[in-house]
Amino acid sequence: MSTSSPPTPPSRALIDDERRFKTITLPCEWVEDYRPGGYYPVVLGDVFNHQYKVIRKLGEGSYSTVWLAHDLNNSRYVALKILISEISESTTELRILRHIIEYAPEEGSRYITRLLDEFEHRGPNGLHKCLVLEPIGPSVNTIVEELPQFKPRRRGMKIRYPLQMAKSILKQSL
């Protein structure tokens, strides 16, 4: 029986042909992206910044994972977005969220998720920027992808919103 530790994952992102696993279920982040510079390995029940206790995963993207968390200080639920460690503080998303806080009137921004807190968290893969946001539902695109006419979805298939749905979305967003 070997007592050596497992090899450290490479510090660069792998291309699709180099990945060990093929997609067979709903898309999620690749395990190989949990590497130096990559995702933070969250465990349910982890507490971030002595305040946010992770409850469940909400989703992921190319540069972050998002978790439902309980704010222990304010007794509310929040979305905890943990960026990969190679992302700098000057992300476009963060600049926009800070701008909204500074300039958007309270009444006018009620349909925009607000940045509640931000902090950095050190982990085995580096220093991660963490954004605390109001939890919101799925995106319109996610909901449309669940419509029966788009299942099963073929690779490269373009999704077109049904006309009535597109009109309704536009009307509600104005």
C-alpha positions as a printed NumPy array, in Angstrom:
array([[  0.   ,   0.   ,   0.   ],
       [  1.42 ,   3.378,  -1.034],
       [  1.636,   6.193,   1.499],
       [  2.566,   8.926,  -0.971],
       [  0.203,  11.847,  -1.44 ],
       [ -1.683,  12.256,  -4.728],
       [ -0.032,  14.422,  -7.395],
       [ -0.82 ,  18.141,  -7.405],
       [ -3.135,  19.054, -10.303],
       [ -1.589,  21.247, -13.027],
       [ -1.846,  25.001, -12.478],
       [ -3.296,  25.603, -15.953],
       [ -6.808,  24.772, -17.104],
       [ -7.106,  21.574, -19.119],
       [ -8.531,  21.528, -22.628],
       [-11.472,  19.193, -23.285],
       [ -9.356,  16.379, -24.79 ],
       [ -7.195,  16.252, -21.641],
       [-10.072,  15.777, -19.203],
       [-10.48 ,  12.391, -17.528],
       [-14.277,  12.398, -17.488],
       [-16.841,  12.972, -20.211],
       [-20.128,  14.799, -19.622],
       [-22.913,  12.293, -19.01 ],
       [-25.322,  14.316, -16.846],
       [-26.228,  17.931, -16.278],
       [-23.279,  20.26 , -16.834],
       [-21.179,  21.105, -13.802],
       [-17.639,  22.224, -13.188],
       [-14.842,  19.774, -13.975],
       [-13.087,  18.117, -11.038],
       [ -9.781,  18.991, -12.742],
       [-10.599,  22.681, -12.264],
       [-10.152,  22.227,  -8.518],
       [ -6.459,  23.104,  -8.847],
       [ -4.155,  25.977,  -7.866],
       [ -5.759,  29.052,  -9.433],
       [ -9.107,  27.27 ,  -9.754],
       [-12.24 ,  26.615,  -7.72 ],
       [-12.432,  26.523,  -3.935],
       [-13.444,  23.032,  -2.662],
       [-16.553,  23.872,  -0.624],
       [-17.931,  21.36 ,   1.871],
       [-21.573,  21.665,   2.975],
       [-21.588,  23.264,   6.419],
       [-18.433,  25.33 ,   5.78 ],
       [-18.604,  28.799,   7.365],
       [-17.068,  31.68 ,   5.416],
       [-15.961,  34.969,   6.966],
       [-17.267,  33.719,  10.369],
       [-20.764,  34.555,   9.078],
       [-21.997,  32.566,   6.062],
       [-22.798,  28.861,   6.537],
       [-23.067,  26.891,   3.271],
       [-26.33 ,  24.961,   2.857],
       [-26.393,  23.749,  -0.765],
       [-25.03 ,  24.427,  -4.209],
       [-27.008,  26.731,  -6.485],
       [-24.841,  26.627,  -9.591],
       [-21.518,  27.235, -11.244],
       [-19.96 ,  29.124, -14.089],
       [-16.648,  29.33 , -15.863],
       [-15.121,  31.383, -13.061],
       [-17.185,  30.723,  -9.932],
       [-19.449,  28.458,  -7.93 ],
       [-22.563,  29.792,  -6.201],
       [-23.91 ,  28.462,  -2.901],
       [-27.011,  29.053,  -0.82 ],
       [-25.785,  30.105,   2.599],
       [-27.317,  31.177,   5.89 ],
       [-26.143,  34.557,   7.182],
       [-25.571,  33.744,  10.852],
       [-25.38 ,  37.422,  11.887],
       [-28.522,  38.665,  10.129],
       [-30.642,  35.479,  10.098],
       [-31.296,  35.478,   6.339],
       [-30.421,  33.427,   3.286],
       [-27.818,  34.7  ,   0.829],
       [-26.115,  33.561,  -2.349],
       [-22.377,  33.115,  -1.784],
       [-20.43 ,  33.396,  -5.041],
       [-16.858,  32.106,  -4.757],
       [-14.626,  33.14 ,  -7.656],
       [-11.723,  31.022,  -8.879],
       [ -8.508,  32.231,  -7.295],
       [ -6.871,  33.382, -10.527],
       [ -9.596,  36.022, -11.049],
       [ -8.448,  39.482, -10.015],
       [-10.484,  41.829,  -7.869],
       [-11.249,  44.046, -10.851],
       [-13.857,  41.814, -12.501],
       [-16.487,  43.553, -14.598],
       [-19.247,  41.98 , -12.506],
       [-17.811,  43.347,  -9.273],
       [-17.361,  46.845, -10.749],
       [-21.008,  46.821, -11.901],
       [-22.293,  45.606,  -8.513],
       [-20.294,  48.311,  -6.701],
       [-21.599,  50.933,  -9.141],
       [-25.208,  49.85 ,  -8.493],
       [-24.713,  50.188,  -4.727],
       [-23.299,  53.677,  -5.142],
       [-25.613,  55.149,  -7.769],
       [-28.86 ,  53.187,  -8.115],
       [-31.799,  54.482,  -6.089],
       [-33.344,  51.89 ,  -3.759],
       [-36.702,  51.9  ,  -5.59 ],
       [-35.166,  51.607,  -9.063],
       [-32.888,  48.718,  -8.186],
       [-35.419,  46.376,  -6.605],
       [-35.241,  44.049,  -9.627],
       [-31.446,  43.857,  -9.562],
       [-29.613,  41.551,  -7.21 ],
       [-27.588,  43.572,  -4.73 ],
       [-24.08 ,  43.004,  -3.457],
       [-24.465,  42.603,   0.31 ],
       [-20.857,  41.877,   1.251],
       [-17.498,  40.95 ,  -0.248],
       [-14.388,  39.421,   1.257],
       [-11.424,  37.196,   0.447],
       [-11.025,  33.599,   1.597],
       [ -7.758,  31.661,   1.493],
       [ -7.978,  28.018,   0.479],
       [ -5.823,  25.2  ,  -0.851],
       [ -6.069,  26.588,  -4.398],
       [ -5.237,  30.217,  -3.578],
       [ -6.971,  33.4  ,  -2.454],
       [-10.62 ,  33.549,  -3.567],
       [-12.78 ,  36.652,  -3.894],
       [-16.218,  35.953,  -2.376],
       [-19.351,  37.947,  -3.199],
       [-22.444,  37.806,  -1.012],
       [-25.612,  38.552,  -2.989],
       [-29.338,  38.442,  -2.509],
       [-30.532,  34.998,  -3.6  ],
       [-32.584,  35.028,  -6.802],
       [-34.268,  32.409,  -8.951],
       [-32.962,  30.805, -12.13 ],
       [-32.176,  32.909, -15.184],
       [-34.732,  33.266, -17.961],
       [-32.404,  31.278, -20.211],
       [-32.323,  28.377, -17.725],
       [-36.123,  28.3  , -17.583],
       [-36.461,  28.386, -21.379],
       [-33.983,  25.497, -21.709],
       [-36.386,  23.395, -19.619],
       [-39.27 ,  23.829, -22.083],
       [-40.332,  20.508, -23.682],
       [-39.596,  21.698, -27.226],
       [-35.899,  22.05 , -26.307],
       [-35.487,  18.556, -24.801],
       [-33.491,  16.568, -25.557],
       [-31.13 ,  19.357, -26.555],
       [-28.809,  18.618, -29.424],
       [-25.265,  20.009, -29.495],
       [-25.213,  23.377, -31.241],
       [-29.009,  23.718, -31.148],
       [-30.028,  27.369, -30.956],
       [-32.784,  28.15 , -28.511],
       [-35.328,  30.664, -29.715],
       [-37.765,  32.117, -27.228],
       [-41.435,  31.584, -28.137],
       [-42.858,  34.934, -29.306],
       [-45.358,  35.347, -26.447],
       [-42.687,  34.535, -23.886],
       [-40.237,  37.021, -25.432],
       [-42.914,  39.744, -25.374],
       [-43.785,  38.973, -21.756],
       [-40.136,  39.05 , -20.653],
       [-39.522,  42.366, -22.409],
       [-42.705,  43.91 , -21.001],
       [-41.817,  42.895, -17.435],
       [-38.256,  44.173, -17.716],
       [-39.229,  47.672, -18.874]])
